[in-house]
Amino acid sequence: MSCHGTAQNPVLSRSGEAALAPLPLLRVLLVGGPNVGKSTLFNALTGSRQHTTNAPGTTVELATGTWRTAAGDPAGAAVEREIIDLPGTYSLLARSSDEQVTTDALWELARISRQTSAHPGVVVVVLDATALARSLYLLAQVAETGVPIVVALTMLDLATTATDSPLAREDPETLAGALATTLGIPVVRMDARNRTAGGVSELAGAVDAVAELPLCVRGIAPSTSSFCYGAPGAALRQYDAPHDDLESELEHAEALFDWVEHVDEQVNSCLALPLPRLLPESEPRRLRRTFSDRVDTVLLNPWAGIPVFLAVVWLLFELTTRFAAPLQSAINQLVNGPLAAAVTWLLGLLGLGDSWVQGLLVDGLLVGVGTVLTFLPVMAVMFAALGVLEDSGYLARAAFVADRAMRSLGLDGRALLPLIVGFGCNLPALAATRTLPRARQRLLTGMLIPLTSCSARLTVYVLMASAFFPDHAGTVIFAMYLTSVLLVLGGGLLLRRTAFRDVHAGPFMLVLPQYQRPHLRTLAMSVRLRVGSFVVRAGKIIVLTMVIVWALMAVPVSGQHSVGHVPVTDSLYYSVASGIAPMLAPAGFGNDHAAAALMTGFVAKEVVVGSFAQSYAVAEPGSPTRAESLGERLRTSFAESSGGHGGAAALAFMVFLLAYTPCVAALAEQRRLFGWRPTVSALTAQLAGAWLLAVLVFQVGSRL
């Protein structure tokens, strides 16, 4: 694809729609820096017609959707385009796998464009009106690839408060026209939050027109390097071949910066603005302090910023536990009450009452669906809270404040938030890793989150501590949480020196966006799409796992029992637990009861207490601190399996419960975010590590 000239006033009409209708779906790539409104624009263009996938061979998440607009002819069909929201980047000199995905996607589109006469795609570069100079540098790099470009000008609602550029305070329509005249390509002002006059139709017209007649950015010559347009599938890095040494790379960067300054001067000229006047040294330049500047003097101060950050984390704890808990309880009661009763009644009418079919549907499938549904409030609350923090601009400040604490693990400050949330629940904590900018950082954080002691484990701690250490129960529980922190730090340092040697604590560069009010419609759409993705992708694994657990409990291996009417001790489930128990003997709790409880804990940690009560054939205590009969059974069986060292075995059991696999819902979320291979690898490492730690605790404790 070649440039066919330039235009003083690029056409923004949609005259090319009729010709585009019979062609294959046009691909539109959204490119821009972080916090420029790119994802908000993507949501506005696609609505609910979007889904997330991982880029091939990576754990980098890409959002892909269908951009549909009405045809110009009332009798014509709607025009559809495939649109991809590429990871945000400040430059095409990739420093992470996320940025590399963006660079590769642009060069792949450029390569295809050179090899075909068709029009495979258009790149929409999103420019921040409050910081044009920074955005124009990325535009220059994209223009060097030779792909067709349309500019979307965003953040215009914040432009009036910008302090770094006089251009940002101009009328949006006038500024867009001046930029279009200077650049020679279409520039569309966007307000993705305005459904009627937000510039969506104008952007569609510009994209269709440029797809038909590509234009070059003035002053930027597309690269013709043979390396850049190499074999398909190659990692195409623009700057590896044209600029082999540091000196030439610096010269090239200087040329791009000169171009940015030239564009700034030309836009000033179009707007009839005076050029910046050089001030004498005795006359300091006065910058107008904005609302964001005044707030940052407090939030970026360690003495005030850290307490505010801790307060925000506490609020997230409260939202994902106390606020979501009543909703979870209501859903659980609905599923296990009226819905289960209705299914049972219907099966009775069909003559299948009290059969294995009823057990499969009610105790297997319905329980699995109920488990997924009970997590919806937690996920929705977490996604909404993160959306508010991110859209308002506070999340970047929190990352700055917490950065020093995370640098030893090769992570930046943004990783601290999901790790702390993990002490409430691992599932929303895994979801919170999406705020991290790099895929390898997200993966490393996701591997550490299961080591945080979620609140579901607390019930087991209280039971075991009350039964074995009644006079020091509080101290034991505190020691478990301290152990969790040490495991996160130790596990992070170990992973940094083994599987994650490429994750380095490099210089932390972060652009602090202006504070703004989150838009409720965009936020609600984002929450709905992400919760829906969890239900579809992770929910299937949860339901399937629950059905398998029911099948293990429903199949008898001893006694005269029918399928679905089996005491736990006579089931295949308990038989498997009996086979696992000898492996736990070096840790002091190699009995069938403990093994069965740990198997149940794989489904959900909070049901471990109920599993103990069921396998010991005692009533589950109404309060974990009242563990009279159950506590006596625990002390007896643990003393027998440990050779009289029940206390050491109990500590080893709690350490194993802390360090081994998270619940099936968290595993399903790990698989959704990172894929099967990292999830299985992490699961294997956690089981091995938990066993080694439990054996160490018991062997040392039994000798003291």
ChimeraX attribute file (.defattr): number of C-alpha atoms within 10 A of each C-alpha:
attribute: neighborCount
match mode: 1-to-1
recipient: residues
	/A:1	20
	/A:2	15
	/A:3	15
	/A:4	10
	/A:5	12
	/A:6	16
	/A:7	17
	/A:8	14
	/A:9	16
	/A:10	19
	/A:11	16
	/A:12	20
	/A:13	16
	/A:14	18
	/A:15	15
	/A:16	18
	/A:17	21
	/A:18	15
	/A:19	10
	/A:20	18
	/A:21	16
	/A:22	9
	/A:23	11
	/A:24	13
	/A:25	17
	/A:26	21
	/A:27	20
	/A:28	25
	/A:29	22
	/A:30	24
	/A:31	29
	/A:32	27
	/A:33	21
	/A:34	18
	/A:35	20
	/A:36	22
	/A:37	21
	/A:38	26
	/A:39	22
	/A:40	19
	/A:41	23
	/A:42	21
	/A:43	23
	/A:44	21
	/A:45	23
	/A:46	19
	/A:47	17
	/A:48	14
	/A:49	13
	/A:50	18
	/A:51	16
	/A:52	16
	/A:53	13
	/A:54	15
	/A:55	15
	/A:56	9
	/A:57	6
	/A:58	14
	/A:59	21
	/A:60	24
	/A:61	20
	/A:62	18
	/A:63	18
	/A:64	20
	/A:65	22
	/A:66	22
	/A:67	23
	/A:68	17
	/A:69	17
	/A:70	13
	/A:71	16
	/A:72	15
	/A:73	10
	/A:74	8
	/A:75	7
	/A:76	12
	/A:77	13
	/A:78	14
	/A:79	21
	/A:80	18
	/A:81	20
	/A:82	18
	/A:83	26
	/A:84	23
	/A:85	23
	/A:86	26
	/A:87	25
	/A:88	20
	/A:89	22
	/A:90	16
	/A:91	20
	/A:92	21
	/A:93	16
	/A:94	17
	/A:95	11
	/A:96	16
	/A:97	17
	/A:98	23
	/A:99	23
	/A:100	20
	/A:101	21
	/A:102	24
	/A:103	26
	/A:104	20
	/A:105	18
	/A:106	22
	/A:107	24
	/A:108	23
	/A:109	21
	/A:110	24
	/A:111	22
	/A:112	18
	/A:113	20
	/A:114	15
	/A:115	10
	/A:116	10
	/A:117	10
	/A:118	14
	/A:119	21
	/A:120	20
	/A:121	25
	/A:122	26
	/A:123	24
	/A:124	24
	/A:125	24
	/A:126	28
	/A:127	27
	/A:128	26
	/A:129	29
	/A:130	28
	/A:131	19
	/A:132	17
	/A:133	19
	/A:134	17
	/A:135	21
	/A:136	22
	/A:137	21
	/A:138	23
	/A:139	26
	/A:140	21
	/A:141	20
	/A:142	25
	/A:143	22
	/A:144	18
	/A:145	24
	/A:146	27
	/A:147	29
	/A:148	30
	/A:149	27
	/A:150	29
	/A:151	26
	/A:152	28
	/A:153	25
	/A:154	23
	/A:155	22
	/A:156	21
	/A:157	14
	/A:158	17
	/A:159	23
	/A:160	17
	/A:161	17
	/A:162	20
	/A:163	17
	/A:164	14
	/A:165	14
	/A:166	16
	/A:167	22
	/A:168	23
	/A:169	17
	/A:170	16
	/A:171	13
	/A:172	21
	/A:173	12
	/A:174	13
	/A:175	22
	/A:176	22
	/A:177	21
	/A:178	22
	/A:179	23
	/A:180	22
	/A:181	21
	/A:182	23
	/A:183	25
	/A:184	20
	/A:185	27
	/A:186	30
	/A:187	31
	/A:188	28
	/A:189	26
	/A:190	25
	/A:191	22
	/A:192	23
	/A:193	16
	/A:194	11
	/A:195	11
	/A:196	10
	/A:197	12
	/A:198	17
	/A:199	18
	/A:200	22
	/A:201	18
	/A:202	19
	/A:203	24
	/A:204	22
	/A:205	22
	/A:206	29
	/A:207	29
	/A:208	25
	/A:209	23
	/A:210	24
	/A:211	26
	/A:212	18
	/A:213	16
	/A:214	24
	/A:215	25
	/A:216	23
	/A:217	26
	/A:218	18
	/A:219	16
	/A:220	19
	/A:221	13
	/A:222	19
	/A:223	15
	/A:224	12
	/A:225	13
	/A:226	11
	/A:227	15
	/A:228	23
	/A:229	23
	/A:230	14
	/A:231	12
	/A:232	10
	/A:233	8
	/A:234	13
	/A:235	16
	/A:236	22
	/A:237	18
	/A:238	22
	/A:239	17
	/A:240	13
	/A:241	13
	/A:242	17
	/A:243	14
	/A:244	10
	/A:245	11
	/A:246	9
	/A:247	10
	/A:248	13
	/A:249	15
	/A:250	12
	/A:251	12
	/A:252	15
	/A:253	14
	/A:254	12
	/A:255	13
	/A:256	20
	/A:257	17
	/A:258	13
	/A:259	18
	/A:260	22
	/A:261	15
	/A:262	14
	/A:263	20
	/A:264	20
	/A:265	17
	/A:266	18
	/A:267	22
	/A:268	19
	/A:269	14
	/A:270	16
	/A:271	17
	/A:272	9
	/A:273	14
	/A:274	10
	/A:275	11
	/A:276	9
	/A:277	6
	/A:278	8
	/A:279	9
	/A:280	8
	/A:281	7
	/A:282	6
	/A:283	8
	/A:284	8
	/A:285	10
	/A:286	6
	/A:287	8
	/A:288	11
	/A:289	11
	/A:290	14
	/A:291	11
	/A:292	16
	/A:293	14
	/A:294	10
	/A:295	11
	/A:296	16
	/A:297	11
	/A:298	13
	/A:299	21
	/A:300	16
	/A:301	11
	/A:302	14
	/A:303	10
	/A:304	13
	/A:305	20
	/A:306	16
	/A:307	12
	/A:308	17
	/A:309	21
	/A:310	14
	/A:311	12
	/A:312	16
	/A:313	17
	/A:314	14
	/A:315	13
	/A:316	20
	/A:317	19
	/A:318	14
	/A:319	17
	/A:320	21
	/A:321	18
	/A:322	10
	/A:323	15
	/A:324	20
	/A:325	17
	/A:326	12
	/A:327	16
	/A:328	20
	/A:329	12
	/A:330	12
	/A:331	19
	/A:332	16
	/A:333	15
	/A:334	14
	/A:335	21
	/A:336	16
	/A:337	11
	/A:338	11
	/A:339	15
	/A:340	19
	/A:341	14
	/A:342	13
	/A:343	16
	/A:344	19
	/A:345	15
	/A:346	14
	/A:347	17
	/A:348	14
	/A:349	10
	/A:350	9
	/A:351	10
	/A:352	14
	/A:353	16
	/A:354	13
	/A:355	15
	/A:356	18
	/A:357	15
	/A:358	21
	/A:359	21
	/A:360	19
	/A:361	18
	/A:362	22
	/A:363	21
	/A:364	23
	/A:365	21
	/A:366	21
	/A:367	22
	/A:368	22
	/A:369	19
	/A:370	20
	/A:371	22
	/A:372	20
	/A:373	17
	/A:374	20
	/A:375	22
	/A:376	19
	/A:377	21
	/A:378	23
	/A:379	22
	/A:380	21
	/A:381	20
	/A:382	25
	/A:383	23
	/A:384	18
	/A:385	20
	/A:386	22
	/A:387	23
	/A:388	19
	/A:389	17
	/A:390	19
	/A:391	22
	/A:392	17
	/A:393	20
	/A:394	21
	/A:395	22
	/A:396	20
	/A:397	23
	/A:398	23
	/A:399	21
	/A:400	22
	/A:401	22
	/A:402	20
	/A:403	19
	/A:404	14
	/A:405	13
	/A:406	17
	/A:407	17
	/A:408	15
	/A:409	24
	/A:410	19
	/A:411	27
	/A:412	26
	/A:413	21
	/A:414	26
	/A:415	28
	/A:416	20
	/A:417	24
	/A:418	27
	/A:419	25
	/A:420	22
	/A:421	24
	/A:422	24
	/A:423	22
	/A:424	22
	/A:425	25
	/A:426	29
	/A:427	27
	/A:428	22
	/A:429	26
	/A:430	26
	/A:431	23
	/A:432	26
	/A:433	25
	/A:434	21
	/A:435	17
	/A:436	20
	/A:437	21
	/A:438	21
	/A:439	21
	/A:440	21
	/A:441	23
	/A:442	24
	/A:443	22
	/A:444	22
	/A:445	24
	/A:446	28
	/A:447	24
	/A:448	21
	/A:449	25
	/A:450	31
	/A:451	26
	/A:452	27
	/A:453	26
	/A:454	23
	/A:455	16
	/A:456	19
	/A:457	23
	/A:458	18
	/A:459	18
	/A:460	22
	/A:461	26
	/A:462	21
	/A:463	23
	/A:464	27
	/A:465	24
	/A:466	22
	/A:467	25
	/A:468	21
	/A:469	17
	/A:470	14
	/A:471	11
	/A:472	11
	/A:473	19
	/A:474	14
	/A:475	11
	/A:476	20
	/A:477	19
	/A:478	12
	/A:479	12
	/A:480	19
	/A:481	17
	/A:482	13
	/A:483	18
	/A:484	21
	/A:485	18
	/A:486	14
	/A:487	17
	/A:488	22
	/A:489	17
	/A:490	14
	/A:491	17
	/A:492	21
	/A:493	15
	/A:494	14
	/A:495	17
	/A:496	19
	/A:497	12
	/A:498	10
	/A:499	10
	/A:500	17
	/A:501	11
	/A:502	12
	/A:503	18
	/A:504	15
	/A:505	15
	/A:506	10
	/A:507	8
	/A:508	13
	/A:509	8
	/A:510	11
	/A:511	11
	/A:512	16
	/A:513	21
	/A:514	21
	/A:515	18
	/A:516	15
	/A:517	10
	/A:518	15
	/A:519	14
	/A:520	13
	/A:521	11
	/A:522	19
	/A:523	19
	/A:524	14
	/A:525	16
	/A:526	21
	/A:527	21
	/A:528	16
	/A:529	18
	/A:530	17
	/A:531	21
	/A:532	16
	/A:533	15
	/A:534	22
	/A:535	19
	/A:536	13
	/A:537	15
	/A:538	22
	/A:539	24
	/A:540	15
	/A:541	21
	/A:542	26
	/A:543	22
	/A:544	15
	/A:545	20
	/A:546	22
	/A:547	21
	/A:548	15
	/A:549	18
	/A:550	22
	/A:551	21
	/A:552	18
	/A:553	22
	/A:554	26
	/A:555	21
	/A:556	24
	/A:557	15
	/A:558	13
	/A:559	11
	/A:560	9
	/A:561	15
	/A:562	12
	/A:563	15
	/A:564	22
	/A:565	17
	/A:566	19
	/A:567	18
	/A:568	21
	/A:569	23
	/A:570	18
	/A:571	24
	/A:572	20
	/A:573	22
	/A:574	24
	/A:575	20
	/A:576	15
	/A:577	23
	/A:578	19
	/A:579	12
	/A:580	18
	/A:581	19
	/A:582	17
	/A:583	14
	/A:584	20
	/A:585	15
	/A:586	18
	/A:587	26
	/A:588	30
	/A:589	32
	/A:590	24
	/A:591	22
	/A:592	23
	/A:593	24
	/A:594	24
	/A:595	23
	/A:596	24
	/A:597	23
	/A:598	23
	/A:599	20
	/A:600	22
	/A:601	23
	/A:602	19
	/A:603	22
	/A:604	18
	/A:605	25
	/A:606	17
	/A:607	19
	/A:608	24
	/A:609	22
	/A:610	17
	/A:611	21
	/A:612	24
	/A:613	22
	/A:614	18
	/A:615	17
	/A:616	18
	/A:617	14
	/A:618	13
	/A:619	13
	/A:620	18
	/A:621	17
	/A:622	8
	/A:623	10
	/A:624	20
	/A:625	17
	/A:626	15
	/A:627	21
	/A:628	13
	/A:629	15
	/A:630	23
	/A:631	21
	/A:632	12
	/A:633	18
	/A:634	24
	/A:635	19
	/A:636	13
	/A:637	19
	/A:638	25
	/A:639	19
	/A:640	16
	/A:641	22
	/A:642	22
	/A:643	12
	/A:644	16
	/A:645	20
	/A:646	23
	/A:647	22
	/A:648	25
	/A:649	31
	/A:650	28
	/A:651	25
	/A:652	26
	/A:653	29
	/A:654	19
	/A:655	22
	/A:656	25
	/A:657	25
	/A:658	27
	/A:659	25
	/A:660	22
	/A:661	24
	/A:662	26
	/A:663	20
	/A:664	22
	/A:665	24
	/A:666	24
	/A:667	26
	/A:668	24
	/A:669	25
	/A:670	24
	/A:671	18
	/A:672	22
	/A:673	28
	/A:674	22
	/A:675	15
	/A:676	14
	/A:677	10
	/A:678	17
	/A:679	21
	/A:680	14
	/A:681	11
	/A:682	19
	/A:683	18
	/A:684	14
	/A:685	16
	/A:686	21
	/A:687	16
	/A:688	15
	/A:689	16
	/A:690	21
	/A:691	23
	/A:692	15
	/A:693	18
	/A:694	29
	/A:695	23
	/A:696	15
	/A:697	21
	/A:698	26
	/A:699	18
	/A:700	11
	/A:701	15
	/A:702	17
	/A:703	8
	/A:704	7
